[in-house]
Each structure stands twice: as structure tokens, then as C-alpha cells.
């Protein structure tokens, strides 16, 4: 996988993704994936607790998120820490790294179709998208949706822009927004079950065109409502419409109801 970086060496305090290369008595040597350089994770920086066996914490071949604590380009030394990385930082960095790798994969595929060196296509596309969107994959997601126009406007040659847009369209699934909630419907009438069914059926019919909805029992009198739309705003409106319709109908039929939106 081609490496995209602005600097040759990481900065102190930076989070990096690294692969554990070998383990020694005093720590582990790792290869920084984004810089293709070796660094040392000293045993004292693995955990704030006592580390009896390094392999209980890291193993050869493992991908880890580490914080850079010292850099000495003259000596070629990079000192790293695992214990100074929070769980939130680890997840965020891994997500960022995975998105970067996916963007690189898409551009490499486009280069292959153009019969061009991957490095050339990456240089043409990467930095303009990075500057415009802040996240290259976000830019490619936009290109997948609207076509090569944004790339051409950023100065990417038309032939390259069209090839990249084609690959993005093929390999990036259209983003969808899914929202859920819980309907509670009750009726004490002799035919209460039928009245509840009617309310749920009317609710499904009220769902706007182009939005998928699903309502199912999760344990009477509670029913799960799911709506899936092309965007969050449409999904929000559809969920409100479906829930309000069910509540209105059940009340008209002499029953009671409530709705609780589930957090995303």
C-alpha cells in the first residue's frame, strides 16, 4: 500500500498506527505504517500497571495505536507510548487510518485502469481532495454521488477524474440514514389486538415514498419502528410521520400509545 504523508518524521504527541515487529525483554520494536520507520515501545510505556509479560499486552504482527513521545531524526530514534492513548483516541485513529487506506485502494485501482503509476494518480487527486474536504474518502464519497465534476474543478485532469469517479461509484455504497424507535400501543377493547394491528398498518402506509420502513413486535405492547432513507433529514421526518400516525390512530380507536426515539 502506498504511503501518503506530509512529513518524513512524525511529530511529538502525534498518534500513529504501527505494526509490532519484534518483542524484546525491554519492550517492542514496531514499524510505523504511515512513515515506514521503526520505533520503540518501551516496557515502561505499555501500561500504567506493572507489566509482567509484554506478550500479554502486544504480540508480533498486531496493529496498535501509539503516541509519539520522542523523535530524534539524527539518531533515527522514535519513542512511543501505548499507555498514553485513550480508548476514544485509539478508535478515532484506527477509523481515520482505515479511511485513508480505503481511499488509497480506490485511487490505486483507478491508476491500474488508466495504466498509470499509482503514485502519479495519488499525487494528482490526494492533496486537492485533502485540502477541499479535510478527508480524502469524504471527497471520494462525494465524487461517487455527483460524478467527476468536483475533481475537474480542483484541477485533476479530466481522464483521471472520470476514472476515479467510476471506481468510486462502483465501490462506495450510497450512504443511508437509519433511525429507530419504540412504539408502545395498548387497547383494552375486546378486539384490541385488531385495533393495534390497524394502527400499525396505517403507520406503515403513512411512510413517505422512497423511505423503507419496518415495524415488528419486540414483546407486546412494544413495537420496534425502523426507517431507512437516503439522508438523515428525510429519515427523521419519516420516523416522526410513522410514529405520529400510529399514535393518532390508536387514540381514535380508544386505545393509548407512546413513542420513544432510540439514540443513534
C-alpha positions as a Python dict, from the first residue, in 0.01 Angstrom:
ca = {
    (1, 'X'): (0, 0, 0),
    (2, 'X'): (137, 340, -96),
    (3, 'X'): (215, 574, 192),
    (4, 'X'): (78, 929, 195),
    (5, 'X'): (249, 1170, 431),
    (6, 'X'): (335, 1538, 453),
    (7, 'X'): (649, 1486, 664),
    (8, 'X'): (928, 1233, 674),
    (9, 'X'): (918, 1205, 1054),
    (10, 'X'): (622, 1205, 1295),
    (11, 'X'): (579, 1484, 1546),
    (12, 'X'): (596, 1457, 1923),
    (13, 'X'): (246, 1396, 2060),
    (14, 'X'): (113, 1258, 1731),
    (15, 'X'): (-95, 940, 1724),
    (16, 'X'): (34, 676, 1483),
    (17, 'X'): (-72, 331, 1368),
    (18, 'X'): (209, 78, 1398),
    (19, 'X'): (268, -293, 1344),
    (20, 'X'): (453, -482, 1616),
    (21, 'X'): (766, -621, 1450),
    (22, 'X'): (955, -795, 1731),
    (23, 'X'): (938, -821, 2108),
    (24, 'X'): (1240, -796, 2336),
    (25, 'X'): (1285, -802, 2714),
    (26, 'X'): (1262, -424, 2746),
    (27, 'X'): (976, -358, 2506),
    (28, 'X'): (867, -398, 2147),
    (29, 'X'): (1000, -265, 1818),
    (30, 'X'): (728, -153, 1580),
    (31, 'X'): (704, -28, 1223),
    (32, 'X'): (508, 296, 1184),
    (33, 'X'): (266, 221, 900),
    (34, 'X'): (229, 584, 793),
    (35, 'X'): (601, 664, 796),
    (36, 'X'): (767, 329, 721),
    (37, 'X'): (1009, 381, 1009),
    (38, 'X'): (1096, 178, 1316),
    (39, 'X'): (1012, 292, 1667),
    (40, 'X'): (1045, 156, 2019),
    (41, 'X'): (760, 93, 2258),
    (42, 'X'): (946, 65, 2589),
    (43, 'X'): (803, -167, 2852),
    (44, 'X'): (750, 133, 3084),
    (45, 'X'): (517, 288, 2824),
    (46, 'X'): (297, -17, 2770),
    (47, 'X'): (71, 27, 3072),
    (48, 'X'): (41, 232, 3389),
    (49, 'X'): (20, -105, 3567),
    (50, 'X'): (309, -345, 3618),
    (51, 'X'): (381, -542, 3301),
    (52, 'X'): (493, -890, 3386),
    (53, 'X'): (482, -1034, 3035),
    (54, 'X'): (494, -800, 2737),
    (55, 'X'): (310, -1054, 2523),
    (56, 'X'): (8, -1020, 2749),
    (57, 'X'): (-25, -668, 2603),
    (58, 'X'): (113, -682, 2249),
    (59, 'X'): (214, -952, 2003),
    (60, 'X'): (409, -972, 1676),
    (61, 'X'): (204, -861, 1376),
    (62, 'X'): (-52, -672, 1586),
    (63, 'X'): (-172, -328, 1476),
    (64, 'X'): (-162, -77, 1760),
    (65, 'X'): (-224, 295, 1803),
    (66, 'X'): (65, 466, 1982),
    (67, 'X'): (157, 819, 2086),
    (68, 'X'): (490, 961, 1978),
    (69, 'X'): (677, 1084, 2288),
    (70, 'X'): (1026, 1150, 2145),
    (71, 'X'): (1174, 1187, 1796),
    (72, 'X'): (1544, 1211, 1715),
    (73, 'X'): (1592, 1216, 1335),
    (74, 'X'): (1970, 1246, 1374),
    (75, 'X'): (1992, 915, 1561),
    (76, 'X'): (1690, 768, 1384),
    (77, 'X'): (1507, 708, 1712),
    (78, 'X'): (1131, 724, 1770),
    (79, 'X'): (1000, 651, 2120),
    (80, 'X'): (635, 557, 2155),
    (81, 'X'): (371, 502, 2421),
    (82, 'X'): (68, 276, 2446),
    (83, 'X'): (-41, 378, 2794),
    (84, 'X'): (-83, 742, 2691),
    (85, 'X'): (-351, 659, 2432),
    (86, 'X'): (-714, 662, 2548),
    (87, 'X'): (-972, 417, 2414),
    (88, 'X'): (-1151, 703, 2238),
    (89, 'X'): (-827, 814, 2071),
    (90, 'X'): (-748, 458, 1967),
    (91, 'X'): (-1084, 410, 1797),
    (92, 'X'): (-1071, 751, 1628),
    (93, 'X'): (-720, 697, 1494),
    (94, 'X'): (-797, 347, 1365),
    (95, 'X'): (-1106, 483, 1185),
    (96, 'X'): (-901, 763, 1028),
    (97, 'X'): (-631, 514, 923),
    (98, 'X'): (-883, 270, 771),
    (99, 'X'): (-1050, 550, 574),
    (100, 'X'): (-711, 659, 442),
    (101, 'X'): (-624, 305, 335),
    (102, 'X'): (-958, 268, 158),
    (103, 'X'): (-904, 594, -29),
    (104, 'X'): (-557, 477, -135),
    (105, 'X'): (-703, 147, -256),
    (106, 'X'): (-963, 327, -469),
    (107, 'X'): (-703, 554, -628),
    (108, 'X'): (-469, 261, -692),
    (109, 'X'): (-750, 78, -873),
    (110, 'X'): (-819, 385, -1088),
    (111, 'X'): (-448, 409, -1172),
    (112, 'X'): (-444, 45, -1278),
    (113, 'X'): (-736, 105, -1516),
    (114, 'X'): (-558, 408, -1659),
    (115, 'X'): (-235, 207, -1693),
    (116, 'X'): (-58, 479, -1494),
    (117, 'X'): (175, 456, -1193),
    (118, 'X'): (-35, 463, -876),
    (119, 'X'): (193, 730, -732),
    (120, 'X'): (106, 968, -1015),
    (121, 'X'): (-271, 933, -974),
    (122, 'X'): (-247, 958, -597),
    (123, 'X'): (-45, 1281, -622),
    (124, 'X'): (-296, 1432, -867),
    (125, 'X'): (-600, 1352, -655),
    (126, 'X'): (-499, 1317, -291),
    (127, 'X'): (-387, 1664, -191),
    (128, 'X'): (-664, 1858, -372),
    (129, 'X'): (-927, 1640, -201),
    (130, 'X'): (-748, 1663, 134),
    (131, 'X'): (-745, 2042, 114),
    (132, 'X'): (-1104, 2072, -8),
    (133, 'X'): (-1275, 1811, 213),
    (134, 'X'): (-1032, 1755, 500),
    (135, 'X'): (-1077, 1381, 446),
    (136, 'X'): (-995, 1220, 111),
    (137, 'X'): (-1252, 942, 141),
    (138, 'X'): (-1522, 1201, 214),
    (139, 'X'): (-1425, 1367, -114),
    (140, 'X'): (-1440, 1036, -299),
    (141, 'X'): (-1783, 967, -147),
    (142, 'X'): (-1900, 1299, -291),
    (143, 'X'): (-1749, 1213, -630),
    (144, 'X'): (-1925, 875, -622),
    (145, 'X'): (-2253, 1060, -577),
    (146, 'X'): (-2219, 1351, -822),
    (147, 'X'): (-1955, 1240, -1072),
    (148, 'X'): (-1610, 1372, -1172),
    (149, 'X'): (-1710, 1741, -1161),
    (150, 'X'): (-1558, 1822, -819),
    (151, 'X'): (-1226, 1665, -922),
    (152, 'X'): (-1213, 1854, -1251),
    (153, 'X'): (-1287, 2179, -1066),
    (154, 'X'): (-992, 2104, -837),
    (155, 'X'): (-760, 2077, -1136),
    (156, 'X'): (-748, 1699, -1179),
    (157, 'X'): (-711, 1601, -1548),
    (158, 'X'): (-1048, 1500, -1694),
    (159, 'X'): (-939, 1149, -1793),
    (160, 'X'): (-812, 1080, -1442),
    (161, 'X'): (-1115, 1243, -1281),
    (162, 'X'): (-1354, 1022, -1482),
    (163, 'X'): (-1163, 705, -1398),
    (164, 'X'): (-1155, 789, -1027),
    (165, 'X'): (-1527, 876, -1030),
    (166, 'X'): (-1610, 545, -1199),
    (167, 'X'): (-1418, 343, -941),
    (168, 'X'): (-1571, 544, -656),
    (169, 'X'): (-1921, 488, -795),
    (170, 'X'): (-1861, 112, -818),
    (171, 'X'): (-1701, 62, -478),
    (172, 'X'): (-1857, 317, -247),
    (173, 'X'): (-2204, 223, -132),
    (174, 'X'): (-2451, 505, -116),
    (175, 'X'): (-2479, 633, 239),
    (176, 'X'): (-2812, 573, 411),
    (177, 'X'): (-2961, 702, 731),
    (178, 'X'): (-3133, 452, 960),
    (179, 'X'): (-3339, 565, 1259),
    (180, 'X'): (-3533, 356, 1510),
    (181, 'X'): (-3776, 397, 1794),
    (182, 'X'): (-4013, 206, 2019),
    (183, 'X'): (-4391, 233, 1992),
    (184, 'X'): (-4599, 123, 2290),
    (185, 'X'): (-4962, 64, 2192),
    (186, 'X'): (-5240, -69, 2416),
    (187, 'X'): (-5614, -126, 2382),
    (188, 'X'): (-5850, -276, 2641),
    (189, 'X'): (-6126, -333, 2386),
    (190, 'X'): (-6236, -694, 2317),
    (191, 'X'): (-6084, -660, 1969),
    (192, 'X'): (-5784, -466, 2097),
    (193, 'X'): (-5532, -671, 1903),
    (194, 'X'): (-5708, -591, 1577),
    (195, 'X'): (-5717, -220, 1665),
    (196, 'X'): (-5342, -222, 1731),
    (197, 'X'): (-5281, -401, 1402),
    (198, 'X'): (-5485, -135, 1225),
    (199, 'X'): (-5281, 144, 1384),
    (200, 'X'): (-4956, -21, 1280),
    (201, 'X'): (-5080, -82, 926),
    (202, 'X'): (-5187, 281, 888),
    (203, 'X'): (-4849, 388, 1023),
    (204, 'X'): (-4667, 187, 758),
    (205, 'X'): (-4890, 329, 485),
    (206, 'X'): (-4807, 681, 603),
    (207, 'X'): (-4437, 632, 543),
    (208, 'X'): (-4321, 876, 270),
    (209, 'X'): (-4239, 739, -73),
    (210, 'X'): (-3875, 643, -117),
    (211, 'X'): (-3829, 556, 251),
    (212, 'X'): (-3819, 197, 374),
    (213, 'X'): (-3999, 120, 698),
    (214, 'X'): (-4034, -188, 913),
    (215, 'X'): (-4245, -238, 1226),
    (216, 'X'): (-4230, -554, 1434),
    (217, 'X'): (-4319, -672, 1782),
    (218, 'X'): (-4043, -696, 2041),
    (219, 'X'): (-4276, -804, 2319),
    (220, 'X'): (-4634, -676, 2342),
    (221, 'X'): (-4726, -398, 2382),
    (222, 'X'): (-4391, -272, 2243),
    (223, 'X'): (-4312, -248, 1873),
    (224, 'X'): (-3984, -157, 1705),
    (225, 'X'): (-4002, 101, 1425),
    (226, 'X'): (-3718, 125, 1173),
    (227, 'X'): (-3693, 372, 885),
    (228, 'X'): (-3415, 388, 625),
    (229, 'X'): (-3374, 687, 393),
    (230, 'X'): (-3110, 844, 171),
    (231, 'X'): (-3032, 1111, 428),
    (232, 'X'): (-3082, 1188, 795),
    (233, 'X'): (-3331, 1472, 745),
    (234, 'X'): (-3564, 1254, 537),
    (235, 'X'): (-3533, 964, 782),
    (236, 'X'): (-3612, 1194, 1075),
    (237, 'X'): (-3926, 1323, 908),
    (238, 'X'): (-4038, 973, 809),
    (239, 'X'): (-3990, 833, 1160),
    (240, 'X'): (-4195, 1118, 1305),
    (241, 'X'): (-4471, 1064, 1048),
    (242, 'X'): (-4490, 688, 1108),
    (243, 'X'): (-4492, 720, 1487),
    (244, 'X'): (-4743, 1005, 1499),
    (245, 'X'): (-4978, 819, 1264),
    (246, 'X'): (-4974, 510, 1485),
    (247, 'X'): (-5042, 719, 1797),
    (248, 'X'): (-5324, 913, 1631),
    (249, 'X'): (-5499, 602, 1500),
    (250, 'X'): (-5477, 406, 1825),
    (251, 'X'): (-5619, 704, 2018),
    (252, 'X'): (-5903, 740, 1767),
    (253, 'X'): (-5979, 372, 1827),
    (254, 'X'): (-5998, 422, 2202),
    (255, 'X'): (-5652, 297, 2292),
    (256, 'X'): (-5336, 460, 2420),
    (257, 'X'): (-4984, 488, 2291),
    (258, 'X'): (-4641, 641, 2336),
    (259, 'X'): (-4325, 663, 2132),
    (260, 'X'): (-3962, 670, 2240),
    (261, 'X'): (-3690, 755, 1991),
    (262, 'X'): (-3374, 541, 2016),
    (263, 'X'): (-3039, 715, 2006),
    (264, 'X'): (-2816, 653, 1704),
}
